């Protein structure tokens, strides 16, 4: 069990739409192709997260990043 691998997988699930789709289609294959050394239990646990929740979180992060970029450009 690797906390780092789980964190990497979670980050990819949030930010990488193609990986997310592949993971929810075949978690073992997607993790292997991404070079993530996840245990069966880790894959099963990550697969419990709703894909829509991951996509919504990505949208939230994108909005925050856009707002931060606007604030930085306004202060220049």
N, C-alpha and C positions, 0 to 999 in steps of 0.2 A: 504494500500500500504506500503510495507516494502522494503526500499533500501537494507537492509541486505539480505532479501530473494532473491531479484533479483540478487545481487552480488553472492550469493551462487549458484543460478541456473546457472548463466553464467559460473562460475568456473566449475561446474559439466558438463555443455554442452561442454566446451573446453576439459577437462581432462578425462572425463569418457565416453568412446565410447558406452558402453551399455546404459547408461542413455540417451545419445544423440539420439541413435536409438529409444529408448522407447518414448522419449519426442516428436520426430517428427512423431511418429506413433499415440500417444495419449497424448498430453501435460497435460491435467488435471490429468489423471491417473498416469503418470510418476511423476509429481510434488507431488501428494498426497503420492505415495509410497516412495518418497525421503524425505518426511516430510517438503516440501517447501510450505509455505503459500503464494501463489501467487494469485493475483486478475486475473479475466478474461482478463483484459487489459494487464497486465504484461505478462501473458502466450502468448497472441496474439502477443505482441511486440517481445518477444523472438523468437517466431516461424517464424518471418520474417527474421531472420538471416539464411543465407544459411549454411546448414550442412557442405558443402565442405569448407567454410571459417573457420568454427570452427575447422575442422580437420587440415587444413593447419596451423592455428595458433598453434595448439598443436604440430605439427611437428617442427615448428619454435622454440617453447619453449624447446622441447626435444633437438634440436641441440644446443641451447644456454646453456642448463644445461650440456650437454656432454662436450662442449668446456670449460666451467667453471671448471668442474671436472678435465679435462686434465691439465688445467693451474695450479690448486691447486696441483695436484700430481707431476707436473714438478718442482714446487717450493720447494717441500719437500726434 
